């Protein structure tokens, strides 16, 4: 279970005080979480008649900063808030997965902005006496102003590429710049881009056409030598008798015995031709 508690020392502060810091303690099952790779954001809502379980209106967001294992909220980041009671949550977004962890898991942390002596919170309904006092205070302040020293040149922000998330084709592209906790001058650029719509299938290619190969050389036709009655292949005597004593030609089985000889004879002929 996640919990979020606020230290009592700056749980209440006055409207217009932009030099205060609220300290929050966030825990995961009573253990301090690791926020080193997370973007911390306070989300604040006003309450009606101190009803903490039923927020009235969403009021503001502010950046959370790590300090001694705690998370701080600077009042200067919520100076637009008017006097009243507020509830607050801490959202910790993972810079890798873009997922949020919300503190606390149940209920809210609470702080109060008190009215100051000028009671200026709504410029549409300011009493005339308050306006006069405010004007006099402003004029006195203006009279004491002098030109300040020239400030130092600002630092050029550094941007590094972070994550790129693939969205559905009908989604809208977006981008976020997240300041690094270790170096507020360096920002991580995270992109959320829709993938392209699948294109139509291309036309089938034309079947390939090959050319007819050259005719091979004629093979040698076996003949029978009239004297020896042997099978002759070209001018080579195979030594195989083609006719038996009765003058009959040998059967096909005898011819099969001649295949190696025929093959050799064909090779000799081919070599002589070349």
RAPEPE-V428200 format. One record per residue. N is the residue number from 1. RES is the residue in one small letter. PSI is psi in whole degrees, -180 to 180 (* if undefined). D_CENTER is the distance of its C-alpha to the mean C-alpha in whole Angstrom. Layout:
((N:RES:PSI:D_CENTER) (N:RES:PSI:D_CENTER))
//
This chain:
((1:x:140:29) (2:x:137:27) (3:x:155:30) (4:x:117:30) (5:x:150:34) (6:x:137:35) (7:x:144:37) (8:x:-18:41) (9:x:-32:42) (10:x:39:40) (11:x:-25:39) (12:x:137:41) (13:x:164:42) (14:x:149:43) (15:x:132:42) (16:x:-12:42) (17:x:106:41) (18:x:19:38) (19:x:36:39) (20:x:160:38) (21:x:128:35) (22:x:133:34) (23:x:127:33) (24:x:145:31) (25:x:118:31) (26:x:134:28) (27:x:145:28) (28:x:109:27) (29:x:49:30) (30:x:15:32) (31:x:144:29) (32:x:121:28) (33:x:162:24) (34:x:110:22) (35:x:16:20) (36:x:-27:19) (37:x:39:15) (38:x:149:16) (39:x:123:16) (40:x:130:20) (41:x:127:21) (42:x:132:25) (43:x:125:26) (44:x:140:29) (45:x:148:32) (46:x:160:36) (47:x:159:38) (48:x:118:41) (49:x:39:44) (50:x:25:42) (51:x:96:41) (52:x:-24:38) (53:x:-13:37) (54:x:86:37) (55:x:148:35) (56:x:-60:36) (57:x:143:34) (58:x:130:30) (59:x:-43:31) (60:x:165:29) (61:x:155:25) (62:x:150:26) (63:x:139:23) (64:x:142:24) (65:x:142:25) (66:x:134:26) (67:x:110:29) (68:x:51:31) (69:x:5:29) (70:x:172:29) (71:x:129:27) (72:x:152:29) (73:x:120:30) (74:x:133:32) (75:x:-26:34) (76:x:-22:34) (77:x:-11:30) (78:x:34:32) (79:x:-13:35) (80:x:-12:35) (81:x:140:36) (82:x:166:40) (83:x:140:42) (84:x:-175:41) (85:x:140:40) (86:x:147:36) (87:x:153:33) (88:x:145:30) (89:x:156:27) (90:x:122:24) (91:x:122:21) (92:x:106:18) (93:x:128:15) (94:x:128:12) (95:x:-13:10) (96:x:-49:8) (97:x:-10:8) (98:x:22:9) (99:x:150:13) (100:x:139:16) (101:x:127:19) (102:x:129:22) (103:x:133:25) (104:x:168:28) (105:x:-27:28) (106:x:134:31) (107:x:-157:33) (108:x:162:32) (109:x:160:33) (110:x:143:36) (111:x:164:37) (112:x:136:40) (113:x:118:41) (114:x:156:44) (115:x:147:46) (116:x:-179:48) (117:x:-24:51) (118:x:-19:51) (119:x:42:49) (120:x:107:47) (121:x:-22:44) (122:x:105:45) (123:x:-12:46) (124:x:-7:47) (125:x:65:50) (126:x:125:51) (127:x:150:55) (128:x:-36:57) (129:x:-40:58) (130:x:-39:54) (131:x:-45:54) (132:x:-45:57) (133:x:-40:56) (134:x:-42:52) (135:x:-43:54) (136:x:-42:56) (137:x:-38:54) (138:x:-45:51) (139:x:-37:54) (140:x:-39:55) (141:x:-40:52) (142:x:-38:52) (143:x:-22:55) (144:x:-2:54) (145:x:138:51) (146:x:160:51) (147:x:127:49) (148:x:167:46) (149:x:154:45) (150:x:131:43) (151:x:162:39) (152:x:150:37) (153:x:140:35) (154:x:159:31) (155:x:137:28) (156:x:123:26) (157:x:147:23) (158:x:139:20) (159:x:127:16) (160:x:147:14) (161:x:130:10) (162:x:-123:8) (163:x:153:4) (164:x:114:3) (165:x:128:3) (166:x:126:6) (167:x:172:10) (168:x:157:13) (169:x:-28:15) (170:x:2:18) (171:x:158:15) (172:x:135:15) (173:x:151:13) (174:x:167:12) (175:x:148:11) (176:x:142:12) (177:x:118:14) (178:x:119:15) (179:x:141:18) (180:x:140:18) (181:x:-35:20) (182:x:-24:22) (183:x:96:22) (184:x:-14:22) (185:x:-7:23) (186:x:133:19) (187:x:142:16) (188:x:125:12) (189:x:112:11) (190:x:130:8) (191:x:141:7) (192:x:107:7) (193:x:134:9) (194:x:141:11) (195:x:154:12) (196:x:155:16) (197:x:138:19) (198:x:131:20) (199:x:170:23) (200:x:153:27) (201:x:136:28) (202:x:165:30) (203:x:149:34) (204:x:138:35) (205:x:160:37) (206:x:133:41) (207:x:143:42) (208:x:149:43) (209:x:122:47) (210:x:160:49) (211:x:151:52) (212:x:137:55) (213:x:164:56) (214:x:150:59) (215:x:142:62) (216:x:166:63) (217:x:147:66) (218:x:140:69) (219:x:171:70) (220:x:138:74) (221:x:121:76) (222:x:144:78) (223:x:168:82) (224:x:125:85) (225:x:125:87) (226:x:-22:91) (227:x:-54:92) (228:x:-13:90) (229:x:27:89) (230:x:153:85) (231:x:130:82) (232:x:133:81) (233:x:110:78) (234:x:-124:78) (235:x:16:81) (236:x:128:80) (237:x:121:82) (238:x:-16:80) (239:x:1:83) (240:x:128:82) (241:x:129:85) (242:x:-25:84) (243:x:142:88) (244:x:-173:89) (245:x:-22:93) (246:x:1:94) (247:x:12:92) (248:x:143:89) (249:x:141:85) (250:x:154:83) (251:x:177:81) (252:x:-32:77) (253:x:-39:76) (254:x:-37:78) (255:x:-37:76) (256:x:-29:73) (257:x:-21:74) (258:x:-10:74) (259:x:-48:71) (260:x:-36:70) (261:x:-39:73) (262:x:-42:72) (263:x:-43:69) (264:x:-40:70) (265:x:-40:72) (266:x:-39:70) (267:x:-40:68) (268:x:-38:71) (269:x:-44:72) (270:x:-41:68) (271:x:-40:69) (272:x:-35:72) (273:x:-35:71) (274:x:*:68))
//
